[in-house]
Amino acid sequence: MGKVVLKVLDSPNVNFSSLKGAAAQLLSHLGISPKPEATSLAEYLLKNQLQL
């Protein structure tokens, strides 16, 4: 059986540059290439604290 491994991401604050960094980290953990569309979606999910 497979195991679920949870990873903790650095929590972004309102600062735009840290949000970009956290979005890049999220995409990296998910194995998604950092295309502009994927980055925008990751930033939106993190900014609005939506669960993945």
KOLMARTI-77543 format. One record per residue (C-alpha): x, y, z; residue in three letters. Coordinates in steps of 0.05 Angstrom, whole numbers, plus 5000, padded with zeros to 4 digits. Example, Ala and Ser with C-alpha at 12.3 -4.5 7.8 and 13.67 -1.06 7.14 Angstrom:
2
{c1 5246	c2 4910	c3 5156	residuo ALA}
{c1 5273	c2 4979	c3 5143	residuo SER}
end
This chain:
52
{c1 5000	c2 5000	c3 5000	residuo MET}
{c1 5021	c2 5072	c3 4987	residuo GLY}
{c1 5032	c2 5122	c3 5042	residuo LYS}
{c1 5009	c2 5194	c3 5046	residuo VAL}
{c1 5066	c2 5241	c3 5061	residuo VAL}
{c1 5048	c2 5311	c3 5084	residuo LEU}
{c1 5095	c2 5370	c3 5073	residuo LYS}
{c1 5092	c2 5437	c3 5107	residuo VAL}
{c1 5099	c2 5498	c3 5064	residuo LEU}
{c1 5124	c2 5565	c3 5089	residuo ASP}
{c1 5062	c2 5606	c3 5105	residuo SER}
{c1 5057	c2 5666	c3 5059	residuo PRO}
{c1 5037	c2 5733	c3 5089	residuo ASN}
{c1 5009	c2 5792	c3 5052	residuo VAL}
{c1 5078	c2 5806	c3 5022	residuo ASN}
{c1 5074	c2 5793	c3 4946	residuo PHE}
{c1 5145	c2 5766	c3 4940	residuo SER}
{c1 5136	c2 5713	c3 4994	residuo SER}
{c1 5070	c2 5692	c3 4962	residuo LEU}
{c1 5107	c2 5681	c3 4896	residuo LYS}
{c1 5159	c2 5639	c3 4933	residuo GLY}
{c1 5107	c2 5597	c3 4968	residuo ALA}
{c1 5070	c2 5587	c3 4902	residuo ALA}
{c1 5135	c2 5564	c3 4869	residuo ALA}
{c1 5146	c2 5517	c3 4928	residuo GLN}
{c1 5076	c2 5489	c3 4922	residuo LEU}
{c1 5084	c2 5476	c3 4847	residuo LEU}
{c1 5150	c2 5442	c3 4860	residuo SER}
{c1 5121	c2 5396	c3 4913	residuo HIS}
{c1 5063	c2 5378	c3 4867	residuo LEU}
{c1 5111	c2 5365	c3 4808	residuo GLY}
{c1 5077	c2 5418	c3 4764	residuo ILE}
{c1 5119	c2 5459	c3 4716	residuo SER}
{c1 5119	c2 5533	c3 4736	residuo PRO}
{c1 5081	c2 5560	c3 4677	residuo LYS}
{c1 5048	c2 5628	c3 4687	residuo PRO}
{c1 4978	c2 5598	c3 4690	residuo GLU}
{c1 4998	c2 5546	c3 4743	residuo ALA}
{c1 5034	c2 5599	c3 4783	residuo THR}
{c1 4974	c2 5645	c3 4782	residuo SER}
{c1 4929	c2 5588	c3 4805	residuo LEU}
{c1 4976	c2 5569	c3 4862	residuo ALA}
{c1 4981	c2 5642	c3 4884	residuo GLU}
{c1 4904	c2 5646	c3 4884	residuo TYR}
{c1 4897	c2 5582	c3 4925	residuo LEU}
{c1 4949	c2 5605	c3 4976	residuo LEU}
{c1 4924	c2 5677	c3 4980	residuo LYS}
{c1 4852	c2 5654	c3 4993	residuo ASN}
{c1 4875	c2 5597	c3 5038	residuo GLN}
{c1 4836	c2 5545	c3 4998	residuo LEU}
{c1 4849	c2 5473	c3 5018	residuo GLN}
{c1 4883	c2 5428	c3 4968	residuo LEU}
end
